[in-house]
Amino acid sequence: MKKYISFILFISLIGQLNKSIAQSAGDSVFSSNQIHTLYFQFNQTNWWDSLTATYTGDYYIKANAIIDGVTYTNIGVKFKGNSSYNNSSVKKSLKIDFNQFDTTLAWNDLKKLNLNNGFKDPTFLREKVCLDFLYSHGVYAPRCTYANVYLNNQLWGLYDLVEEVNSTFLKDRFSNKDGNLFKGDPHGDLKYFGSNLNAYYPNYELHSNQTINDWSDLLNLITVLNNSPSASLESLLGNVLDLNSWYNLWACNILFANLDSYQGSGHNYFIYHNTTTNKFDWIAWDVNEAFGNFQQGLSLQQIKNLSPDYLPSPIGNRPLEEKLLAITSMKASYYDAIYQMLSTGFDTATLYPLIDSLVDWIRPSVYADPNKFFTNANFETNINFDLGNTPALKPFIPARINAVLSVLIAAGYSPLSSSDLQNENSSFQIFPNPAYEIVNVFNSGNDFSIFSMAGKSVQVFSSNKQITQTNISDMTDGIYLLKNSKGQVAKFVVIKK
C-alpha cells in the first residue's frame, strides 16, 4: 500500500505542476488512498425503468446520494456507454451530473463524473493503470480511481471512477475553457471530405460552444493535414496542432496496444482548440480496453508484437498517422516519445509493483462485487495468464517492450541500460524535480551534460561548487538525463506548461 500511495502522490505532483495548477478540482477525490463509497437513492417507483429510458432519451433522473458520508440532494444520474451498456448484465456504466438539477452542487469542485463498469476487464486494472501512466507522463487524460456503488441501498459493484472531460477539466489542464472541444465519435478519422461542413457533422461531436456551432477550426485542421505538401506539413500542421501532445498520446496508445482509439477504431478521443496557443491539443478518452483487449481482428500474438508503425487496414483511413510516418523528422519525434516512455516507467520494475499494490487494494471490493462480469478466479488469473483472448497484464509489458524497442533499435536508438533507468548510484541530487526554469545540482563539482531521453545533447556546463544552478528555461517539456564527468546519471523532469 505504501508503494501505491507514493505512486499516487507522484502522479498528483506531476499532474499539478504539468498544468500549472496549485489546487485542481478533484484533487482530494483522485489522490485519495480510499475506495470511495457512493450510495444513490432513487425515489421513483420504477427507477430501473426510468434509468433505462434515460439511456435512449439521453436525459438524467433525480437521485439523492451519500458520497463518503456526505449527503447530496437531487443530483442527476443516467446510464452511459455503448458496448458497456449493450450486454445482459444489470451492472451498467453511469454518468453523474451534480449540476443537472441544482447548479450549486459539486464534489470537490467536480460537476460530472463517470462510473465505468469494467465489462471486458477481469482485472479491473486496465483503465486505471493506463490513465495513471498517461496522466503521470504529461498526456492530457482524465484521472481515475475506484468506487463501491450502491443503488437503493443494494451493493451494485466496484466501478472505475473517471474524471469527465468538460469545462472544469479544460480550465484545470489548459487554464482556459472557451475553445471548441470536439470528440472524435463515431468516426473521427480526420479524413478530408471537402469544404462543406455538413460532411463532418455525422463523424464528430462538438461538446462546447454548441450555440455558436462553428466548426471551421476543425475543418482547417483536417484541411491542413490532408492537403499540405509533405515538405511543409510539419511546419503547417504544427501551427494548428500541438504535435507533442499528439506524439505522446500516440506513443502511449501503441505501448499499451490501446486500439479502441484513433490508432485502431478511429474514435474515442477529444481534441481541444486551446485558446492560449491557438492550437488543438489531444485528450485521451475511454482506455478501458488497454493492454490489448481491443484487437482489431489481430491474434493475441499479433497484438503483443504490435509495431509502432501499425496502421489499421485499409490504408487511407488514418491520415494523421500515415502522413507523419512518411516524414522522417515527424516519425523521429514520435519514436522519441516512445523511447522516453520506455525509459521512464513503461517497464516491469515500475509497473509490476504498481499492479501488485492495486490488486491488493481492490481485491476485497472485487470479491464483494455481486454483479461483476468475471469470477474471482478470473480476476486473480488474468494478472499473470491470458484468459481466452484477453491478454494477461504482467506478461504483456515485456512483450510490448521487446516488440517496440526492437524497432527503435533498428532505427538507431540505443538499447536501454540500467544506468539510463536508475538513479540510486548517483553521487549528486537534483532539486526541484520536476523543474521549471532552474535546476539546482547538489554535491556537483564536475562537468555536466544534459541529454534528452533520445540521447541528444541539450546543454553542457561545468561547476566546482557544492551547489550549482543551471537555467533550463529554453528547454521543452520532457524527461532528461543529467550525466557528470564520472559517468554517473540522474533523471529530472522539465515542465513548462
N, C-alpha and C positions, 0 to 999 in steps of 0.2 A: 504493500500500500504506500510506503514512503516513496518508492521509486515512482509510482504513478502520480502521487501528489506533486512531486518535484517536476514531473513532466508537464502537468497541468500548469504549474506556476511558470515554467519556462515558456509554454505556449502563450499564456496570458501576457508575459513580459514582452515577447516578440511581437505579438499582435498589437498591443497598445503602442509600443514605440514605432512600429511599422506604419501605423495610421495616424501618428501624432495626436493621440487622444489620452488625456490624463485619466478620465473615467468614462468608459463606454457603457451604453445601455446593455444590460445583460451580463455585466462582468461577474456579479455575485452568483448568477444562475449557472454560467458555464465554467467558472473556475472553482465551483464548489466540489468537495470530495464526497458529497452525499448523492444518493439516488433520490431524486425528488419524488414527492407523493402528490398526485393530483386527483382529487375527488370531483366528479361532475354530477350534479343532481338536476335531473330533468323533471319538471312538474307536469308535462304533457302526459295525458293518459296513454297515448300511443307514441311514445317518444322514439322508439326504434323506427316506426314507420315514418315519423317526421324527419328523422335523420336520413333515412333512405331517400326521401323526397328532396332533401337539400342537395343531394349529390347530382341528381338530374336537373334540378332547378337552379343549382349554384347559389343557394342562399343559406343563411345561418338561422339556427333556432336558439332560443334563450336557454341558458343554464346558470345555475349557481355553482360556485366552485370553492373548494378549500384546497389551497396550494401551500404545502409545507406549513400547515396550521393557520394560514391567513385566509379569511373569507372574502370572496369576490361575488358580487350580486349582478346578475344579468349580463353575462358575457356571451359572446357568440360562438357556437360550435357547429361544425359541419364535417361530413366525410370528404376525403380528398383522395387523389391518386388515380392511376389508370390500371396497370396490371396489379398493383397492390390492392385495388378495390375489387376487381373483377375475379374473385375467387369465392368459394363457398364458405369460407371462414367468417365468423362474426367479428373477428379482430380486424377492423378496418382502420386505415390511417385517418387522422383527424387534423383539422386546422382550427386553431383557436384565435378568436379576434376579441381582445379585451375592449376595444373601442366601438364595436358594432352597435351596441345599444346604449352605451354610456361613455362619452368621449373623455371622461376624467380617469378611466381605469387604465392601469398598466401593471406589469410585473417587472420590477427592477427596470422601469422605463421601456420595457418591451411591449409593443401593442399587438403583435401577432406572433404565433409560434406554430410549429408543425410537430405532430406526433406520428412518427413513421413506424409501421407495424413489423418490419423485418421479414416480409413474406417469403423471400428467397434465400435467407441467410441463416443457416443453422447456428452460426457462432454469435450472432447479434453484434459483430465487431466490424464488419466491412465498412459501413458508413462512418462509424466513429474514428477508426484508425486512419482512414483516408482523409477525412475532413481535418482531423488534427494535424496530419502531415502537411496538407495544403496550407492551413492557417499558419502553422509554425514556420513555413518556408516563404511567407510573404505573398502567397497567392490569395487573391480575393475570393473568400469562401465563407459560407456560414459556419458558425460554431455548432458543436454537437455534444450532448450529454445524454443522460438516461432518466426515465421517469416510470414509476409504477402508477398505472392509471386505473381508477375505479369509476364505473358508471352505475349510478344509483346504488351506491354502497357495495357493489359487487366488483371484486378484483377482475379487471379485464385483461391485464397483462403488462409486460415490460415493453416500453416503447423507446425508440430513439427520439430525443427531444432536440429539434433542429431549428436554428435561427431562421427567421423569414428574411428574404431579400426584398426590402421595401425602403421607404424614405428614411426610416431610422437607421437601417443598415448603410445606406448611401451616405448619410450625414456622418456616421461614425468612421467609415472607411475613407471617404473622399473629401470630407469637410464641405461638401455641397450636395444638394439633393434635387436640383431643379432641372437637370438634364433628362433626356429621353432614356428610359430603361426598357430595353427590348428583351423578350425571352425568345430563344430560338426554337419555338414549338409551333406546329408539329413537325415542320420540315425546314429548319433554319440552316440550310446547307450553304448559303451565301452565293448561290449561282445567280448569274445575271439573266434577267428576263425582259430587258428593255427598260425604257424610261417611264413607262406607265406604272404608277404606284399600285394600281389595282392588282397587278400580277404578284405583289408581295404580301398583301393583306392576309391571304389564306395560310401563309407559311410562318408568320411571326406573330407575337403578341406584344402590344405596347402596354406597359404596366405603369406608366406615368404620363402626365400631360395629355390624357385622353381627350379632353375637351378641345384642345388645340389640334391634336391629331396630325402633327406634322412629321412625316416620315422621310423628309428629304435628306436628313443626315444619314439614315440607314442606306438609302439609295446611293448616296455619294460614296459611302464606304464600299458597297458592293461594286459600284462602277469603277472606282479606283483599283480595286483588287483584280477585277476581271479584264479591264480594258487598258491598263497601263503597260507600256513596253517593259520587257524583262530588265533591260539595262537601267531603268529608273524606278522599278517597282519598290525596291527597298526604301528609297527616299520618299516617294509619293505616298506609299502606304503608311510609312512612319509618321507622316503628317496628320493622319486621321485615325490611326490605331496605335495604342501603346503596345509596341511589339514585345517588350519584356513581359508584360502581363500575359500575353498570348503564348510566348515561348514557355513560360513557367507552367502554365496550366496544361499545355500540350505535353510537356515532359512528364508531369505528374500522371496524367491520364494514361500515357504509354507505360510508365513504370508500374502502375497498378493495374494495367490492362483493363482500364475502365472504359469499355467500348459502348456503353449506353450513354454516349456523349457525342460531341461533334466528330470525334475520331472514329466512331463506328456508326451509330444510328443516325447521326446528323442533327441531334437536338439536345435538350437538357443542358442549357447554359443560358446565362444572361450576358448582355453587353450593355454597358452604361456609357452614355456620352457625357464624360466628365467636363463640367463647365469651367473648371480651373485650367485644365490643359487643352481643352477643345479637341480631345481625342477619345475614342472609345476604349474602355477597359473591359477585359473579360472577367466574368464571375462564375465560379463553379456552382453546379447545382445537381442534385439527385445522383449522388455517387454510391447509392446503396448496392450496386452490382459490381463494385470494385473487386479486385483480386480475381479477375477473370470469370465473373459469374454471368456475364452477358457476352455470348460467344460468337455472334455474327456468322453462324454456320461453321465455325472452326472447331477442330477437335481440341481436347484438353491439352495435348502436346503442342499443338499449334499456338494455343493461347499462351502457354508457358514460354514458348520460344518467340513470342511476338517481336518483330523487328521494330526499331524506332522509325523506320521508313514505311511502316504499314499504312496502306491505303485500302479502304473497302472497295469492292467492285460494285458496279462497273466504274472504270476510270472516268473522271469528269464530274463526279458528284461532290468532291471536297476541294474546291478551288483554293481555299486558304492553305491547305497542306500541300497540295500538288504543285502550286506555283512556287511556294517557298522552298520546297525540297529541291526544285530545279535550279535554284540560285545559290551558288557556293557560299557566299557570305551569310545568307539567311539560314541555310542549313547548318552552318557552323555555329551560329548563335543558338539555335535550337539544341544542337549537340552539347554546347557549353552548359545550357540549363540542365540537361540530363546528367552530365558529368558532375556538376556541382551538387545535385541532389544525391547522387551515389556517394559523394564524399561527405555528406552532411546529414546522414540519418536514414537513408534507404539502405540499410544493412542489417544483418542478423543481430549484431551486438546491440543495436538500438531497438529494433522492432520486436525481437523475441521477448525481452523482459517486459516491454510495454504490453504485448499481447498477454503474457502470463499474468501481469498485475490486473489487467482488465477482466480476464476470465475469473480471477479470484473475487474481484469486486462485484461482478454482476451475477455470479453463479447462483446465490440464493434466490435472486429475483427471477432468473431464468427457470429454475426448478419450480418455483411457485406459480409461474405463468400458466393459467388453465387453458389458454387459447392459442398457445404458440404453435407454429407451423411444423415444428420438428420435435423429436423426442430429446430427453436429457442426454441419452447416449449419443445422438447425432451432434448435439452441442459439444460434447467432450471430444468426439472422434474427429470432427471437421477442423479442429485446430491443427492436427498433425497428419491427417489422412484424407485423401479425396473421398467424397461421398457421392457416388454416381458421377455425374458431370459437374459437380460442384467442387472446385479446387480447394485443397486444404490451405490454410493461411500460411503457416510457417514454411513448408517446403516451397511455396510459391515465390517467396522472397529471393532465395539464392538462385532459383531458376530464372527469374526475371533479371537479376544482376548479371548472371553469366551470359544470357542471351543479348542483353543490351550492351554490356561492356565489351563484348567481343566485336561488335560492330564499331564501337567508338575507337577501340584499339587499332582496328584495321584502317580507320580514318586518320590515325596519327596521334591519338591520345595515349598518355602514359598509363600503364597498369597502376591501380591504386595500391599503395603500400601502407603499412601500419603507421609510418611516420606522418602520412598525409591525413590519417584518420584520428589520431590520438594526440593529446597534449600532455599526458601525465609526466613525461620525462623532460619537459621544458624547464629551463632554469630561469625563466622570466615570466611575468604576468602582464596581462593587458587589461586596462580599465579606461572608460566603461566598455562593456561588451554585452550588447550591441553598442555601437558608437555612431555619432552623428557628424561632428566636424573635427574633433580632436581625439587622438588615441594617446594614452599615457602608457609607456612601456617601463615596467619596474625591473630593477636589477639588470640593466641593459649593459652599457659599456662594451658594445660590439657594433659591427657593421650589420645593417639590417636590409632585407629586401622584402617587398610585399608582392605577392603573386595572386592572380585570380585562381579559382579552382581549376581552370583550364590550363594553368601553367604559364600564363602570360605575365611578364614583369610589369608592375604598375608603378612602383616607387622604390627608390633606394635612398637610405640615409645612414649617417654614422653618429655614434654617440660615445662619449667617455664618462657620462654621468650615470648616477644610480637610477634616476627617473628622467625619462626623455619624452617630450611631447612631439607628435608629428601631426601635421594638418592633413586631413583626408577629405576636405570639403569638395575637392574636384573628382572624387571617386563616386561611382554609381552604386546603387543598392546591390548587395550581394554578400557572399561569404568569401573571405580572403585568408591566405596563409601568410604569416609573418615568420621569416626564417632568419636566424642570425648566422654569423660567420662560422660558428661551430657546427652548423647543420641542424640546430635544434629548431623545432617548429611549434607554433601556436596558431590557433584559428581565431578569427574575430569576424563579427558581422557588422556591415555598414548599412545603416538605414537612414534614408534622407526624406522619405515621403511623410 
